[in-house]
Amino acid sequence: MKLHRNLVFATIDSLDLIFNENKQADKVLKNTLKRDKRWGARDRGFIAETTYDIVRWKRLYSEIAEVREPFDRPNLFRLFTVWATLNGIAIPEWKQFEDTPTRRIKGKFDELSKIRKYRESIPDWLDELGQKELGKKWDKEIAALNQQADVVLRVNTLKTTVEKLQNELADLEIETEILKGYPDALKLKERGNVFTTDAFKNGLFEVQDASSQKVAEILDAKPGMRVIDACAGAGGKSLHIATMMENKGQLIAMDIYENKLNELKRRARRNDIFNIETRVIDSTKVIKKLIDKADKVLIDAPCSGLGVLRRNPDAKWKLQPEFLDKIRATQKELLDSYSRMVKPGGQLVYATCSILPSENELQVKGFLSREEGKDFTLLSEEKIMPSKSGFDGFYISLLQKK
């Protein structure tokens, strides 16, 4: 593979913003990729995947390259050299690479690969936490979370079928496969930009990981019900729930961030979904008005996001132990408060995209033992582990109210 100057420089610029200015990787890349109209899909793919790779392996690569943060430009080129060498790519004779020794890179890689925190490229505190909460399983899970995530689509069954969409995409030379056990899912055989297709613009599908698609299935909302998605965000799961409700009944999508709900409205229009009503949670009154009113409530709780590290590798470096303590307290509050919206005989789903028991089954156990949870019983819980499923890590529990 021959390295092209403009693509390498675009990668280095992106890394500078992510590492040194603490910018979000996906947002940085969105801007970088608009820089040159002449870049084709392969060029853009190189920039995005190389950037994500170096972000994912930051700790390992910086240890091999013997560089420390904050990284200046020569440091970033040294990180790039480690990436290229380990991927069998020859380093060109550019002046930027004059001080980047390539010998010993492979030897150091082998040496460091014996130590988990370097091999999996994670901060000490996170390695210790994973070990403490998951024991022997942590090895397999963190290794799985360092793999590149697949692109999975969720077919909008209000507008098309899985087979029809598969054929329509095949006509555009986008090959997909059907996933057993995920009725509305199609997985791309190769990564590609599906957002420019007419099928996407016409609302025939959303991009949504297979594990995430399980949440609406377990909630199992029926047409005509009154359902609340209490932490809707930009509404990936709301759209899926509304689709299962066939646009009949009422889905109230709530969030504390109005801009996210505006994005949900835009997506709903594209999907031809019109049974969603959005409400901003700007005071406790919003919840009080809905006490005992919903057939089903989904709490897709804010969490560490450890289950989705594959698609957000920069979260490894942004996450802090004190944030985790705060988020666990928030999860407890949400369970106690939002569960009140379930009517007698109704159901509650508590879900996270974390693999840590302290955010998942232990939260549910705590809730059931408190006054606030005394009317609920646990019907089922699913712990989706990345090493086993091949998809994101998720936890989904279903509770019944007396």
N, C-alpha and C positions, 0 to 999 in steps of 0.2 A: 504493500500500500504506500502510495506516494503522498507525503504531507503537503498541503497547500497553505501558503502563508496566511491568506485572509481568513481561512477557517481556523487555523491554530490561534491566530491573534484574537479572533472572536471568542474562542473558548477561554483564552487567558483573561480577556476582559470580563467575561461572565463570572469566572472564578473569583476575580478581584472583588466584584460587587457582592458575591455570596459570602465569601470568607471575611473580607475586610470591612464591608459596610453592612453586614448582617441582613442583606436583602433575601427575600424568598426565592428559592431556585426557579420555581415554575414561572414566576412573574419576570424574573431577569431574562430567562430564555425566550419568553414571549416577545420581549422587546428586542433582544439580540437578533432573533430570527427574522425580524422585519427590516434589518439593516440593509440588506442587499437583495434587490428584486431578482437578480440573476441566479441566485442560489436555487438549485433544484432540490428535490426531495432527499437525494442522497447527501448533499452538502449540509442541509439542515439537520438531517439525521445524525451526521458525524458530530456536529457541534453539540446537539442536545445529549447524545449518548455519552460522548467523551466527558462533557461537563458533569453529568450525573455520576459517571463512573468515578471521577476524581473526588467528587463530593462524598460519595459512598465510602471510598477507601482512604479518606483524608488522613486518619491517624496512622494507618499502615504505611501509606506513601510518604508522609512527612518524616516518619521514623527512618525509613529507608534512605530518604534524600537528606536526612540530617538538617531539616529546616524547622523553624518554630514560628508560630503566629506572633504578631501579624506578618503575613507573607508579602514581601516586596515582589516586584516583577521577576527578578532573577530567581527567587524562591519558587514562584509559580511555574516558571519554565523548568525548574528542577523536578517539581511534582509531575509535570507533563512528561518529562523524560522517563520517569519511573513507569508511568502508565504505558507509554509507547514501548519501552523495553520489555515489560512484562507481557505485552500483547504482540511481541515479535515484529515491531515496526522500526525500521531503520531511522536513526536521527539524522536529519539533513545538516549540511555544513552552513548553518546560518550563524550570524554573530551572537544571537540570543542563546544559542546552545553551546557556546565556547567553554563555559565553566560548568558544564553539567556532565560529570563523569558517569559512564554507563557500566563500567566494570564493577563487579561486586553486587550489583542490584539483585541479580537472581539469587546469589548466595545469601544475602541479607533477608531476602523474601523467604527463603526456605527456613532460615534460622528463626525469624519472627513468627512464622506460621505455626510454630509449636506452642505459642502463647495465645490463648483465646482472645484477650482484649485487643491484641494487635491483629491476629488473623481475621477477626470479624470487625475490626476497626470501630471500636466503641469506647466511650469514656469509662474510666474505672468504676464510677458510682453506678452506671447502668449495668455493667457486667456483674457487679456485686448484687444488685437488686434482682436481676434475672435469675441468678444462681439461688438467691434466698427464696424467691417466690416459686420458681419452677424446678429447682433441683437439677437432676440429670437431664430433664427435658430441654433445659435452656440451650445446651449445645446445638441440638437439632433445629430449634426454633430460630435462634439468631442467625444460623447459617442460611436457613430458608428465607429469612427477611432481608438477606443481602443479595438475593437473586433479583434479576430484572422482572418487573411485574408484566403479566400478560395484559393485552387490551381486550376487554370483554364488553360486549354490547348487550343492552336489554331492549328487546324488541317491543315496540308500542303496539300491543295487540288490539287496541282500539282502531288502528289504521291499517294494519297488515298482519301477515303471519310470519313465523320464523322461516319457513321454506321460501315464501315469496321474497322476503328481504335477502335471504342467502343468495337467491338467483339474481336479484337486482344488483347486489354488490359484486357477484361473480362476473356480470357483464362489464363492470368497471375494473376487472382484474384484481378485485379485493377478495382473496380467498378466506373463507371462514369455516369453522367447524361447530357442530351442535354439541352441547355439553350435557352428558347424561346426568339426570338429577336436578337440572336447572332448566325448567320448561321454557323460559323466555330468553335464554342466553345464546349468544353466538360469540365464539372466540376467534379473533383474528389469527391467521396462521403466521403472518408477518406483521410487525409493527408498521403502522402507516397513519397518515392524517385522514381521518374519516369525516372531519368537521366541514370539509369543503364540498362534500357530496350533496346532491339534491335530496337524497334519502334523509340525510340529517336535517337539512334546511326545512324539509316538509314534515319533520317530527316523527319519522318512522322508527327512530331509535334514540336511546341515550347511551352514553358510555357509563357503565356501572359494574364494578367488580362482582364476580359471581357470589362471593360471600355476602356482600351487601344486599344482593337480590333475595337472600334467604329471609331477611328481616320482615318484609311485607308478606311473604308466604306464611311465616309463623304467626304473624298478626292476623292474617286470614280475614280481612274485612270483606263484608258482603254488600252487594248493592242495596241501597236504602238505609244503611246504618248511619249513625252519627259517630264519626271517628275523629280523634285529635292526635296530630303529630306535634308533640309539645316542644321539641327542639329541632324544628324543621330545617334550619339553615337555608341553603339554596335549593333544597327540596328534592334531591334525588329519590329519596324513599317516598316522599309525598306523592310524586308523580306515579310511582309504581303502585302505591296503595289506591290512588284514584282510578288507575287503569283497572285494577282488580274489582273496584266498585262499579265499573262500567259507566262512570259518570253519573251514577244514581246515588242519592243520599247526600250527606254533607261531610266534607273533610275540612276540619279547621287546622290550618298550618300556623304554628306559633313560633316566635323566636324573639330574642331580645334585640336582634340587629335588623333594623328595617331594610337596609340595603340588600341583605340576603333574601328577604321576602320579596323584594322588587324583582330580583333575579329569578326567583321561583315563578312569579306571575308571568314573566317573559317566556320562561320555559314551558309553562302550562299552555300558553297561547299556541306555541309552536306544536305542542303535542295534541291540540284540540281537546284539552281538558277544561271543564268549566264547573266542576262541583267543589272546587277548592276556595275556601275563604281564608284570607290571611289576617292574623291579628298580632300586633306588636305587644310583647309583654313589657309594658312601661310602668306597671304598678301591680300590687298584689290583687287589685280589684279584678283584673283580667282573668285571673285563675278563679277567684271567688265566685264570679258569675257562672262558672261552668262546673261547680261542685256537683257530683252525682248526675252529670248530664250525658256522659259519653258511653256508648256501647263498648268502644275499644280506645285505649290510649297507648301511644308509643312514646317512650322516653328513650330517644337515641342520644344518650348522655355525652356531654363533652368528656374527653378522656385523654390519656397520654398519647394516644395514636400509635402505640407500639406495634399494633397489628398491621399498620399500613406503611411501615418504614420502607418497603420496597418502592412505593411510588413517591414517598417523601423522604429520601435519604438525608436531607439537610436537617430533619427534625432531631436526628441523633445529637447534633451539635447545639441545637437551640433548646432542647429539653433541659430542665434543671430539677434537681430533687425537690426543691421547695415548691415548684409548680405542681408536682405530683401530690404533695400533701394538700395543697389548696383545692386541686381538682377532686380529690376523694371527698373532701368536705362538701363541695358543690354537688357531687353525685348523691350524697346522703340527703342533702336538702331537697334536691329535685324529686327523689323518690318519696320523701315525706309529704311534700307539697303537691306535686302534680298527680300523685296517685288518687288524690281526693276527687279528681274529675271523673273517675270511673264510677258508673252507676252500679247499684247492687245487682249482682248477677253478670256484670260486665268483666272485661279482661284487660290486663295491663302487660305490655311487653317492655322489658328493660334491656337495652342493647348498648354495647360499646364496640369500638374497633381496637380494643386492647386485648392482650393475652395474659395480663396479670390478675391472679385471683383476687388481690386486694381491691381491684376496680370492678370485679365481676361477681362471682358467686358469693364472695364474702360480703359485698354490699347488699346483695339480695337477702342473704342469711340475717344480716344485721337488721334490715328493714322488717323482715317477718317477725323478728323477736321484739320489735318496738311497738308501742301503743299504735302508731300510725299504720302499721302493717298487719294488725291483729285480725282484720277481716279478709286477708288474702291467703291463698295457699299456692304453692309452686306446682304447676302442672308439668312443665318440662324445661330443660335448659340444654342449649347446644353450645359447646366450646369448639369453635372452628380453628384448628391449628394450621398455620401455613405449611409446616413440614409434611402434613398429611394431605391437606386439601389441594395444595399447590396454588391457593389463592390467598387473599388477605386473612389476617387473624381477626376473628370476631367472637363476641359472646352474645347470645340471645336467650333470654329467659321469658317464659310465658306464665303469668300469674292470674288466678281466678279470684274474683271478689264474691264473697257470700251473698 
